[in-house]
Amino acid sequence: MAQKEENTYKKIIHIDMDAFYASVEQRDFPEFRGKALAVGGSPDGRGVVATCSYEARQYGVRSAMSSRKALELCPHLIFTRPRFDVYREVSLHIRSIFGRYTDLIEPLSLDEAYLDVTEDKLHIGSAIDIAKKIKENIQEELQLTASAGVSTNKFIAKIASDYQKPDGLTFIGPSKVIPFIETLPIEKFFGVGKVTAAKMKKLGIFTGYDLKQWEESKLIRQFGKAGGFYYNIVRGIDRREVHPNRISKSVGAEDTFENDINDPELLHIELEKLSKRVSQRMTAKNAEGKTITLKVKFADFTQITRSQTLTKYISDTDTLLEISKSLLGAIDIEEKKIRLLGVSLSNFWSDKELISYNGQLSLF
């Protein structure tokens, strides 16, 4: 009798810090605890919210929302300036915690990462137990909470980490993967942004089950290369590896002016043009990003960049423009004149990253 072939599988954890920037502020400043708090933006209605506390989210406040809209929803909202140096320091500590269990760590931003613990360094074996220990380490050492998703691939782990926020841990094993995906609203699919979700709904695709009814060739016809990914992912197939050294990718646009500019209104007009161009290029690539970077070159040829990483993927002109204006507003221009502006979007999910997946879902 032939010996049964041993199943191989991946054990993937996605860790996502809970309201990261806001939680760090509430940890460090007791007066913010239990309060509706926005990091970024301003009480005069200018700028946009980078992230907010869960107390603020109860009123509908969200990241990338204009301060004006946030105040309409939550008039008692408290604003505080971001402290990126502190967030980076905390992020490095979190990364060191991950490193105790595996070297296969793929950071997506300061506050989230994939971990492949198929062969963990401490020989714990159980991905669920490793996720619990990581959450405990973060709580004990940093007084912060994280949510974890555990599954057989990156796609399901990513969705699972958001399932029971905050301070959640969700395991979706092989027997639950397909039922889970079939009942999932299409806008919850990682890699399906607002534009794609709207298009799918026009085609009668509202859930994973609806998506599963489509032939691969028809999905590719409608969505390009991403259609092949959607076809496989709704069947639980995702062969993407956890890459410790992710290649940074970005899409951007910049302009050098004939005459140096100092007028804020003119600068905002230029930012709108650049944001539209970046949005169009992202749409052409069927991509969305999380990190917006503003590049400013002054008349004396000195150059600076400022970036902001959001908690969700975007590609629309309005959000690009609002964040870019906020980043520009935080720069002390004074009497300086600007000769070049640039806007770019990176840290993104692109159809060029979607590969052709074959084979069956491995057992966990």
N, C-alpha and C positions, 0 to 999 in steps of 0.2 A: 504493500500500500504506500503510495507516494506521500511524503511528508507535506503537510499543509504549509504553504509559504507564509512566513511571518509578516504581519502587517507592519508597515512603517508609517509613521505619522509625525506631525509637528505639534508641539505644545507652545502656543503663542499667547502672550499676555500683552494687553494694551493698558498702560497706566495713564490716567488723565487726572491732573490735579483739579481740585474743586475750586472754581472761581479764584484762580491762583493769585493774581495781583491783589484782588480785594481781600482775600484771606490772609495774605501776608500783612497788609495794612491793618486789618482787624487784630491780628496777633500782636503787632508791634505797638499799636495805639489803642489802649482800652476804651477810649471815648468813642471809637468806631464800632465796638462790638454790639451786635444785636441791632445795628442801625442800617438803614437803606443807604448804601455807599456806592459811589461811582468813582472809578479810577480813570482819570482823563476827563476832558470836557471842562466846563466851567459854569458857575451859577448865573453868569450873565447870558447864558444860552449859546455861547460860541463853542465851536469844537465838537468833538464826538466822544462818546464813552468807549474806552478801551475794554473794560470789563466792569462788572458790578457784583455786589454781594447778593446772596440768595434772598435777603430781606428786600432788596430793590427789585429782584426778578419777580417777586410776588405781585408787583404793580405793573408788570409788563416791560420793564426796562431791560434792554438787551445791549450786547456789545455792538459797536459800529452804529449805534443810534445817536442822532444829534442830541446835544445837550438840551436844546429847546423842547424836543419831543419828550425826552426823559423827564423834564420838569413838569410838563403837562400831565404825564402819567403819575408822577410822584413828586408833588410840590415840596415835600420835606427832604428830598434827596440831598445828601452831603457829597460834595466833590473834593477829591484830593489829587494832587499831582503824582504821576507815576514815578517810581524810584527804580529804574531799570538796573542800576548797579546792584541793588539789593536782590532783585529778582534773579539776576544772573548768578549771584553767589548762592542763593537757595537752590537754584537749578543744578549747580555743580554738586552740591551736597546730595541732592536726590539722585543724580547720575552715579555718585559713588556708592549709594545704597544698591542701585541696580547691579553695579559691578561686582557686588559680593556674591551674586547668584549666577550671572552669566556675562560673557564678553560680547554676546550677540545683542547689541543694543542699537536701535535705530531711532534717534531723536527726531521728532517732527517739529518741535518748537521748545521753548523753555519749560513748558508744563506738560508735555506728553511724549510718550515714546512706546515703541514696540520692543518686546523682549522675546527672544527665542530661548525657551528653557527646556527644550527637548532633552538636552544633556546638561543639567545644571551643575555648577561648580561644587556645590555642597552635597550632591547626591541625595537630595531630598526626594526627587522623583515625581511628586505630585505638583502639577502646575497650580492647582488651587491653593495648596499649602504655601507655595512660594509667594503667590499673590497676597495671601493673608499676612505673611511675614514682612513683605515689603510695605504694605499698608501700616502695619504695626511699627516698623522702623521709622517711617516718615512721621507718624503721629508722636512717637516717643522722642525723637531727636529734633524735630522741627515744629512740633505742635500744629501740624497741618493735616488735612485729610485728602485722600486721593480715592478715586474710583477705579476699579479694575474690571477688565473683561478678559475672560479666559476661553479659548476655543482652539480649533484645529487650524485656523488660518487667520491672516491679518484682517480680512474683511469682517468676519464675524466677531473677532475680538474687539475691533474698533467700535462696532455698533453696541456690543455687550457692555462696554465700559460706560456708555451713556444711559444705560437702561434703568439703573437704580440710583442715580445721582441724588444728593451727594453721599460720599462715604459708602459707595456701593461695591459689591463684588458679585458679578454675574458669570456663571459658567454655562456655556451652551455646548453640550457634548454632541457626538455624531448622530445620535438618534433624534436629537432635537433640532438639528441644523435646518433641515428642509422644512419642517412645519413652522419653524421660527421665521424663515425667509418668506414663506408663502403668505403669512399673515402681516408681514411688515409693510407699512405704507411706503409708497415709492419714494417720497421725499426724504425718508429716513435712510435710504441707501447711500452709503459713502461713495462719492464720485458722481452723484446725481444732484446737480445744483438746481436753482430756481427755474432757469430757462429750460433745462432738460426735463425737469419734473412737469412743467406746464405743457411741454410738447407731448410727453407721455400720456398725460391725462386727456389731451385732445384725441389721442389714439385709443382711448379706453383702457389705459394701463394705470390702475390706481394702487395695486398691491403687487407683492412678489408673485402671487399666484397668477395674476393677469399677465405679468411679464413672461412667465414661464410658458404661456400658451403660444408665444411668438416663435417662429422659425428663425434660426440664426441669420440666414441670408436676408430676411426682411428687416431684422434689427440692424444689420450692417448697412442696409440700404437707407434706413432712417437716421442712424446715428454714427455712421462711419465705423472706424476701428473700435470705438467704444462699444458698439453693438455686440461684437464678439465677446467682450468682457461681460456685458450684462447677461448674455446668453449663458455663460458659464457660471457666473457668480450666483445666479438665482438657483442653480443646481448644486451650490455649495462647493464649487471648484475654484480655488484660488491658490496658485502655485508660487506666488511672489515670496521671495526670501526676505528675511530680516537683514538689511544691509547696514553694518556698523558705520560705514563711510559713505553716506548718501551723497550723490553729486548734487550740488546746488544748481538749481535752474531758475531762470527768471525771464520775464517778458517786460520790455520797457520801451519808453519813448523819451526823447529829449530834444530841446531846441535851443540854439544859440541866437540871441536877439541881435538885430542890426544896431539897435541903440540900447544901452544899459537901462534897466528898469528899476524903479524904487516904489512906484505907485502900487499899493496893495490891490486895488481893483483891477489894474492891468495884469498883475501877477496871477490873480485868481482866474482871469479870463484865459491866460496861458495854461494854467493848471487844468482848467476844464478841457481845453483842446488835447492836452497830453493824456488826461484820464480817458477821454473818448477813444483815442488811438490805442491805448493799452487794452481797454475793454474789447475793442473790435478784434485785436490780435488774439486775445484770450479766447474769444468766442470762436474764432477761426480754428483754434487748436482744441476746441472743446475742453477747455481747462479752467480751473478756478484756483486761486491762491489765498494764502493767509497772511503773508508778510508784504506790507507796502513800504517802499523806500522812496524817499525824496532826495534828490541830488541838487545841490545849489552851488553854482560857481559864481564868485563875485567878480567885479570889474578888475580887481587886482590879481585875478587868477587863483586866489585861494579857493579851496573847495571843501564842502562838508556834506555829509549824508546823515539823514535821520530816518529811522525805521520804526514801524509798529506792527506787531503780530497780533492778529485777531484770533478769536476762539472759533471762528467758522470760516469756511471757504467762500470767497466772493470773486466776482469778475465784473460787476456792474459799474457803470460810470459814476453814479451818484455816490456810492461808498468810497470808490477810489478818490473822488474829488473831495469829499468831506474829510477823509483821513489826511490827504495831501495838504489841504488848507490848514488843518489842525497842526500838522508837523511844521509847516511854514510859519504859522503863528507863534510857535514855541521858540523860533530862532530870533535872536536879538539882532535885527538888521540895522537899526538906528539909521545912520546916514549912508550906509553902504548901498551900492547899486549892484544889481544882479545882471550878469550877462548870459547865464544859462540855467535852465531848469530841466530836471528830468524826473520822471515817475516810473517806477517799475513794480512789478508784482512777482513774488517768488514763493517758495515753499508750497508748491502747488501739485494738484492732482491732474494729470494730463493723459489724454488718450494715447500719447506716445509711450506712456509707462504701462499701458494695458497690453499684456502679452497674450498669446494664444495658449489657452490652457487645455490640456488633454488629460484623460485618465479619470479615475473615480476618486471620490472623497475617501481619504484614509481614515481608519478608525482611530479613536483617541484612547 
